[in-house]
Amino acid sequence: MDARYQVQYDFQEWHDVDVEYAKKAGLEEGLLVGKKVGLEQGLSEGKLEMAKRQYEMKYHQDGEWLKECSPEQLDIFIQFILTDIGYKELKEKVINGKEK
């Protein structure tokens, strides 16, 4: 085998190894990102479901309106749900984004 073909063969071997490494690294990174996104989404959905249940149990009213709330509004909801507040006042504070 002459030198020119040996260089081309060595380059191809190096390239194949590099591509395989990149694929594995990309797959691992994709899995980590996917897990993180899934965890964040699951926590967000769990927080919403818990808020909805608390509202329905405390006030015996439909809590579907909470699905339209932003994360910040849900945080406000959590601040007030355990206080002595009427459901209309609570909903107004959450929708208007008023803390305290």
N, C-alpha and C positions, 0 to 999 in steps of 0.2 A: 504494500500500500504506500503510495507516495505521500509526501508531507501535506500536500494540498488537501487530499481526501481525509487524512488523519485530522487536520484542523477542522474540517467541516464535520466530521464524525464526532469529534470532541465537543464542538459547539452544539450540535444537535442533542447530544447526551446531556450537556449542561442545561440547555433550554428545556428539555423534557422534565428534568428534575426541578427546575425553577417553576415551571408551570404547575407541576403537581404540588409543590410546596405552597404556591399561591392559592391554588384551589382549596387545599386543606385549611390554610389560614383564613381564607375568605369564608369557608363553611363554618369554621369555629366562631369567627366574629359574627356572622349572620345568626348563628344559634344563640349566642350571648345577647345580641340586640333583640332578637325575637322573644327570648325569655323575659328580658327586662320590660319590653313593651307589653307583653302578656300579663306580667305581674302587676304593672301599673294599671292596666285596663281592668284587671280582676279586682284590684283594691278599690278602684273608683266605682265599679258596678256594685261591689259589696257595700260600700259606704252609702250609695244611693238606695239600695234595697233596705238597708237597716234604717235609714232615715224615713223611708216610706212606711215601713212597718211601725216604727215608733209613733209616727203621726196618726196612722190609722188606729192603733191601739189606744192612744191617749184621747183622741178627739172623736173617734168613730166616724170619721170623714174619709172620703177617697183621697189618697195621696198621690195620684197620678201627676198632679201639677209639678211635683218635685223633679220629674224626669226632664223638665225644661230648665232646671236651675244650673247655673255655672258651679264649678268647684268652690268658688268664693261664697256663693249664696248658700251652698250646702254647709260650709263652715259656720255661717251665721245661723243657719237652722240648728246646728248642733249646739251652739251657744245657748239658744233659747228653749229648746224642746223640753228640757228638764226644769224649767222655771215655771212659775205660776202665771201663765199668759194664755189668753184666749186664742183659739185657732185663727180667727180673722186677723187679730193683731200680729200673730206670728207670721202668717202668710204675707201680710203687708210689709213687715220688716224684712223678710227674706227677699221678696220680689224687688223692693226698693233698695236692697243692699245696705240696710242701716244696722250698724253694730251698736250695741248698748241701748 
